Amino acid sequence: MSASVPLSDSDRWPWLESVATKSALAAAEAPARIAVASCSALKQSYREFLISHMIKVVPFCAMLLVFLYPESESDADLVASRMEQRSATTNHFMASDMISSQLAITQVPHNDEGLLSKPSYRCLPIRVKKNLTPEDVVVRIISLINMN
């Protein structure tokens, strides 16, 4: 992705497995049993994989997957602006010209997605509106976590 080449699904599976394993282990070892990880779980199959693998790593635990997505595909400029701000302060690997390929494969979760029907885990889709700052998004996520 740093070379502006989108990842294939086969490229993503080992990476998603690593994210799921590290997140589950971190949650299991934390006093509050909470871990926060950030990744592009753009497809339903990615989200289902993350949850199922986390449960394999740490059985009988509750998982909450928060999925952020832009209000519309026309918000690519907003996403690009935020990525450029993040890249200026961190060594983020994804070039901002990759956003259109990411938005093209995004599958927004719906209530009928299998993730919502299991009592041990939930998927909370959060629509990121243009007027929300990154800090506003964090406050919203924390509020949703506290409600769940």
C-alpha positions in Angstrom: 0.0 0.0 0.0 2.9 2.4 0.6 3.7 1.9 -3.1 0.1 2.9 -4.0 -0.8 -0.7 -4.9 -4.0 -2.0 -3.3 -3.8 -5.1 -1.2 -5.5 -8.3 -2.4 -7.6 -10.3 -0.1 -4.8 -12.9 0.1 -2.4 -10.1 1.2 -4.9 -9.0 4.0 -5.6 -12.3 5.7 -2.2 -12.7 7.5 -2.4 -9.0 8.5 -5.9 -9.3 9.8 -5.0 -12.5 11.7 -2.1 -10.6 13.4 -4.4 -7.7 14.3 -7.0 -10.1 15.8 -4.5 -12.1 17.7 -2.7 -9.1 19.2 -6.0 -7.4 20.1 -7.5 -10.5 21.8 -4.3 -11.1 23.8 -4.1 -7.5 24.8 -7.7 -7.4 26.0 -7.3 -10.7 27.9 -4.2 -9.3 29.7 -5.7 -5.8 30.5 -7.3 -5.2 33.8 -10.5 -3.8 32.2 -10.4 -6.6 29.5 -10.4 -3.9 26.8 -8.0 -3.4 23.9 -8.3 -0.9 21.1 -7.0 -1.7 17.6 -7.4 0.2 14.4 -7.5 -1.3 10.9 -9.3 -1.3 7.6 -12.0 -4.0 8.1 -13.8 -2.8 5.0 -15.5 -6.0 4.0 -18.0 -8.0 5.9 -15.7 -11.1 5.5 -12.9 -9.1 7.2 -15.0 -8.1 10.1 -16.3 -11.7 10.6 -12.7 -13.0 10.4 -11.5 -10.5 13.0 -14.3 -11.5 15.4 -14.0 -15.3 14.9 -10.3 -15.3 15.2 -10.3 -13.1 18.4 -12.8 -15.6 19.9 -10.5 -18.5 18.9 -7.5 -16.8 20.6 -9.5 -15.9 23.7 -12.6 -18.1 24.0 -15.6 -17.1 25.9 -14.9 -13.4 25.7 -17.1 -10.5 24.5 -15.9 -8.6 21.5 -17.0 -5.2 20.3 -16.0 -4.2 16.8 -16.5 -0.5 16.0 -16.5 0.2 12.3 -16.0 3.8 11.1 -17.0 4.8 7.6 -17.4 8.1 5.8 -20.9 9.6 5.3 -20.6 9.1 1.6 -18.1 8.2 -1.1 -18.0 11.9 -1.9 -16.2 12.4 1.4 -13.0 11.0 0.0 -11.5 14.5 0.2 -12.3 14.6 4.0 -10.7 11.1 4.4 -7.7 12.2 2.4 -7.2 15.4 4.4 -7.3 13.4 7.7 -4.9 10.9 6.4 -2.5 13.6 5.3 -2.7 15.1 8.8 -2.0 11.7 10.3 0.9 11.1 7.9 2.4 14.4 8.9 2.6 13.3 12.6 3.1 9.6 12.2 4.8 7.2 9.9 1.6 5.9 8.3 2.2 3.4 5.5 -0.8 4.1 3.3 -0.6 6.8 0.7 -3.6 9.2 0.5 -4.0 8.3 -3.2 -5.2 4.8 -2.1 -8.5 6.1 -0.6 -10.6 5.6 -3.7 -9.6 1.9 -3.9 -10.5 1.6 -0.2 -13.8 3.3 -0.6 -14.6 1.1 -3.6 -14.4 -2.1 -1.6 -16.1 -0.8 1.5 -19.2 -2.8 2.6 -21.1 -0.8 5.3 -22.4 -3.1 8.0 -26.2 -3.5 8.2 -28.3 -4.9 11.0 -28.7 -8.2 9.1 -25.0 -8.7 9.0 -24.2 -11.9 10.9 -22.0 -10.0 13.4 -25.0 -8.4 15.1 -26.8 -11.7 15.7 -24.3 -13.2 18.2 -24.6 -12.4 21.8 -20.9 -12.6 22.5 -19.9 -9.9 20.1 -21.3 -6.8 18.4 -20.4 -4.7 15.4 -21.2 -1.0 15.8 -21.0 1.0 12.5 -20.4 4.6 13.1 -21.0 7.0 10.2 -18.3 9.7 10.3 -19.9 13.0 9.3 -17.9 15.9 7.8 -18.4 18.2 10.8 -17.0 15.7 13.3 -13.4 16.2 14.4 -11.3 13.2 15.1 -11.7 14.1 18.8 -15.5 14.0 18.4 -15.3 10.6 16.8 -13.3 9.3 19.8 -15.8 10.7 22.2 -18.6 9.0 20.2 -16.8 5.7 20.2 -16.2 5.8 24.0 -19.8 6.7 24.5 -21.0 3.7 22.5 -18.5 1.4 24.2 -19.9 2.5 27.6 -23.5 1.9 26.5 -22.6 -1.7 25.4 
